[in-house]
Amino acid sequence: MDSNLLSEQVYSATNVWVSIIVYVIYAITMWKVFSKAGYPGILAIIPIVNWVFLVKIAGMSAWFALLYLIPIVNIVFAIVVAIKEGKNFGKGGAFSFFLLWLFPFIGHLIIGFGSATYRKV
């Protein structure tokens, strides 16, 4: 067996396992965020449904989640949702932009496991 092929297979398998671990940690984090906001945590791990409830956590109508399906609009909308979500958890605009939109893994980890409390503004 060629050593390049073997190293590519090991690298590929490592990527798969790292991706699974990151997804599981993020799913647990989102579960905590949803629970803090008063929604069942299981909704955080269902694709597309989690967008709908994230928009509701941001204090907007669930119908606005359809904007995630429109290219370019979805980027602007995701920023708006992140800022409103951060506001509802008592976080400022800079925190929301950088840690809920740009690096949501870190921001949701802080909100989910930190002392932030949800209050719909």
Backbone hydrogen bonds, N-H to C=O, Kabsch-Sander energy under -0.5 kcal/mol:
donor,donor_aa,acceptor,acceptor_aa,energy
6,L,2,D,-1.9
7,S,3,S,-2.3
8,E,4,N,-2.2
9,Q,5,L,-2.0
10,V,6,L,-2.2
11,Y,7,S,-2.4
12,S,8,E,-2.4
13,A,9,Q,-2.5
14,T,10,V,-2.5
15,N,11,Y,-2.2
16,V,12,S,-2.0
17,W,13,A,-2.3
18,V,14,T,-2.7
19,S,15,N,-2.5
20,I,16,V,-2.3
21,I,17,W,-2.4
22,V,18,V,-2.6
23,Y,19,S,-2.5
24,V,20,I,-2.5
25,I,21,I,-2.3
26,Y,22,V,-2.5
27,A,23,Y,-2.7
28,I,24,V,-2.2
29,T,25,I,-2.3
30,M,26,Y,-2.8
31,W,27,A,-2.2
32,K,28,I,-1.9
33,V,29,T,-2.0
34,F,30,M,-2.9
35,S,31,W,-2.3
36,K,32,K,-2.5
37,A,33,V,-1.6
38,G,35,S,-1.3
39,Y,34,F,-2.7
43,L,40,P,-1.5
44,A,41,G,-1.9
45,I,42,I,-1.2
46,I,43,L,-0.8
49,V,47,P,-2.1
50,N,46,I,-2.1
52,V,48,I,-1.6
53,F,49,V,-2.1
54,L,50,N,-1.9
55,V,51,W,-2.3
56,K,52,V,-1.7
57,I,53,F,-2.3
58,A,54,L,-1.6
59,G,56,K,-1.4
60,M,55,V,-2.1
64,F,61,S,-1.7
65,A,62,A,-1.7
66,L,63,W,-1.7
67,L,64,F,-2.2
68,Y,65,A,-1.6
69,L,66,L,-1.7
70,I,67,L,-1.3
73,V,71,P,-2.3
74,N,70,I,-2.4
76,V,72,I,-1.5
77,F,73,V,-3.0
78,A,74,N,-2.3
79,I,75,I,-1.6
80,V,76,V,-2.1
81,V,77,F,-2.8
82,A,78,A,-2.3
83,I,79,I,-2.4
84,K,80,V,-2.5
85,E,81,V,-2.8
86,G,82,A,-2.5
87,K,83,I,-2.1
88,N,84,K,-2.0
89,F,85,E,-1.1
90,G,87,K,-1.5
91,K,86,G,-3.7
96,S,92,G,-2.2
97,F,93,G,-2.8
98,F,94,A,-2.5
99,L,95,F,-2.8
100,L,95,F,-0.7
100,L,96,S,-1.3
101,W,96,S,-1.1
101,W,97,F,-0.6
102,L,97,F,-2.2
103,F,98,F,-1.6
106,I,103,F,-0.9
107,G,99,L,-1.2
107,G,103,F,-2.0
108,H,104,P,-2.7
109,L,105,F,-1.0
110,I,106,I,-2.2
111,I,107,G,-2.4
112,G,108,H,-3.0
113,F,109,L,-2.1
114,G,110,I,-1.3
119,R,88,N,-2.7
